[in-house]
Amino acid sequence: MELSMMLDYAGNPRRAADEAAALESAGLDAVWVAEAWGFDSPTIMGYLAARTERLKIGSAIMNVYSRTPGLIAQTAAGLDALSGGRALLGLGASGPQVVEGWHGKPYDKPLGRTRETVELCRRIWRRETIDHHGITDMPLPPDRGGRHGKPLKILTRPVRDAIPVYIASLGPANVRLTAEIADGWLPTLFVPEKAAAVWGGPLAEGAAKRAPELGPLRTVAGGLLAIGEDAAAVRERARPQIALYVGGMGAVGKNFYNDLAVAYGYGDAARRIQELYLAGRTRDAAAAVPDEFCELMTLCGPEGYVRERVEAFREAGVTMLNVTPVGPEPARLVETVKNWL
C-alpha cells in the first residue's frame, strides 16, 4: 500500500505545496491536487514537480468538460515530462453546479465524455494520428464549422505512452465504467466497512469487462490522520467537510454525495444535513453529521486504533492510503504510518 495526501486547495497554494514537498523525505509517495473552482491544478502540479524528486503528482480532479481531451492529454504529458515520469491523471465529471455554474458548459453525457477522454488521452500519448468523431471531433468536420483542420498527432514525444489514469466516481454506472477502463479509482467520503455493500456490484461488473493489460484496479481513499491518546477529537474536523459535500454539493435530488450517504444507511441524517446546509445553517448541518460517519472515514485515535483503521482500508481494497495529517508534526505522522504499510 502506498501513502498519499490531498493538497489543501482552499488556502495558500505555495505554502501547501511546500508542506507537501517537505513530506517526501518522510515517506509520502504521492500528492493529489484538486481545483474545484479555485486555483487550477496544473500550475500547482508543475510547481510540485520542480520542488520534488520522487513524489507522484496527480490531479484530483480535472473535469472532462472545461478542457478538451487534447488539452488534458497535453497537460498530463507536460507534467510527466517535467517530473520525469511521475504524473497521475485524475479525471472526473465533477457536478452540474460547477460545470454549468463556473464553466458555462451543459452537464451532458458524463459517462460518454469520461470514456472518450480516457480513450483519446491514451491514443495521444501513443502518438497516434487522431481522426476521431464522437462527442468530441478531432478534427472539426465541415458540417460543424470546420474548415482548416486535419488529423494531427502530438508534436512532442511523451516520456511515457501510458500515464496512469484515475477516475473519480460514486454512482453505480460511473463506478462500473471506472472498473472497466481506469488504472485507478478516486472515491470520495469512502467508508471501508460500507464500501462493498455500496460499490461491490458495479466494481465486479466493470472488472468483468476490464482489459487484462490494465492490471488490477488501484483505489485511493483515506481521511484525516491523527495519532495520540486525545487524537479521537480530531474526527470533529471531518464534520464540516462531510456537511459541505452531503449538504452543499448540488441541489436536492442532484447531489451524488447525498445519495452516497443515503446508501451508507444515513438517510435521515443526509436529508437533514442538506436541508440545513441549503438554508445557510452550515454549523447546524455539520453538527447533524452522524458520529459514526466521522469515525469510519478517518484515522484518528491511539496508535493501536489507527493501525486497525489502516487495516480496514486495506481490507476494503485501498491500495493508496490518502491522508490529511493533523498536528504539529506531520512528518512524524507520515513516517509512522508509512512504516506500517
Order of alpha helices (4+ residues) and beta strands (2+ residues): beta-alpha-beta-alpha-beta-beta-alpha-beta-alpha-alpha-beta-beta-beta-alpha-beta-alpha-beta-beta-alpha-alpha-alpha-alpha-alpha-beta-alpha-beta-alpha
